[in-house]
Amino acid sequence: MVSLPFQGHINPFLKLAKRLISKGVHVTIATTENARHRLPKMPNSQSSEIHLEFFSDGLSFDFDRSDQNSLINSLYTKGSKNLSTLITNLTKAQEFSCMIVNPFVPWAIDVANEHGIPCAMLWIQASAVFSIYYRYFKNTGDDFQNLEDPNEKVQLPGLPTFKVRDLPTLMLPSSPDHFKRLLMHLYQSLDKVKWVFGTSFYEAEEEIVKSMVSLTPIYPIGPLVSPFLLGETETNVFSVDLWNAEYSCIEWLDNKPNSSVIYVSFGSLIVLSNKNIENIATALKNSNKPFLWVLNPGAENKEGGADELAFEILKETKGRGLVVKWCQQERVLMHPSVACFVSHCGWNSTLETLVAGVPVIACPEWTDQPTNAVLVSNVFKTGVNAKSEEHGVINAQELQRCIWEVMDGPNAEEIKNRAMEMKDLARKALQEGGSSDKHINQFIHDMIIHNL
Ligand code: UDX
């Protein structure tokens, strides 16, 4: 397996590795050298069956990798060569039946081909996003008339009608070219990929999966989420966490009534503006409900003062809330006191809400999040999409209305029931004979036993 080491990228690979290992497959994961020290919770190669290998992305250790353009260019020119050398060395001692690549390193498909190794891809976002990009980057974009108008309607097979503003932002005119070049390369290389896997499960994205069968089929093999969410006991912690979690919030939740707490988190990358922090605070204050809010260390914005604002919020809500820097989200979502999740709809968080059966209030900002928000409200029907002038601008009144709708409004029970239904379906998909289990078995049979 080849993946970049970002939390949302490598964790699904670790989860897939665990599934494959449980079925007798040997797995080596190669990621970039700069991440070696950042994988503290990863089982080391002595104590587990996962074999870890590292290759250089071609940049110095202290290079600022948030400069995405430079990172992508260096991976293309130097990272790909270094991966190729690593594979040459590794194949002296072993033979690889298959290389499963992360979509955001499309050059790894060429490396696999160079070495004559059959290639598969683990698509780490919604199958819906795979399908939308496919129609844009592979099918020359005829399905999209006018991407300049955010209110233009889009009608695609397998998806409800939505608007240009709800498309993944990386394909929109406002997005930088380096992402478009990357996605274009990926989709033009798809013919060299024998299997495309999705991280969700068939029952969640059935119509979308069906709509891709005659194009490039996508096989969901998930939900690829923390074993804790699936009720599995795990001795090895197969995950990477960016920050240390504050455990006090679980005790705090223990003292709250069932289904009473609003959980708020915008994932690992989004930096909330002070205005958005104030608007969220106003909605939480007016909702009169207990809340747990993750304002992560990366969320310190350029304006400064996020910590002071958080302190003010707590004072004004008279201890009704708790603000933490990072939590064990899977434990929070599974806690009986949590009633709903105000989320940016990053794909990992979205999958986790499906597995935990937690209703969502979607406040998306960029990349796949606006599309995931449509999935939540119109396909999964496990939550509502908070309206806003533009994605990333949070309106206090609308957020308050959405909290009411999900917790107390006339549709609240239906949304909760639907969330519980998805929770059940998610578990069944992974059980023996379930849809995801069948896809994994079929892959092992075709790719590994028969080397197709
Ligand atoms: C990024 C993109 O923003 C997202 O759109 C894309 O789908 C995946 O990559 P991120 O913003 O970090 O991801 O969001 P998300 O995909 O939801 O992943 C966040 C992860 O961090 C989740 O697995 C969540 O459980 C975890 N988390 C979050 C914690 O463990 N603790 C926290 O306090 C908050």
Boltz pocket constraint, residues with backbone or C-beta under 6 A from the ligand:
constraints:
  - pocket:
      binder: B
      contacts: [[A, 7], [A, 8], [A, 9], [A, 124], [A, 125], [A, 241], [A, 265], [A, 266], [A, 267], [A, 268], [A, 269], [A, 270], [A, 294], [A, 325], [A, 326], [A, 327], [A, 328], [A, 329], [A, 330], [A, 345], [A, 346], [A, 347], [A, 348], [A, 349], [A, 350], [A, 352], [A, 366], [A, 367], [A, 368], [A, 369]]
      max_distance: 6.0
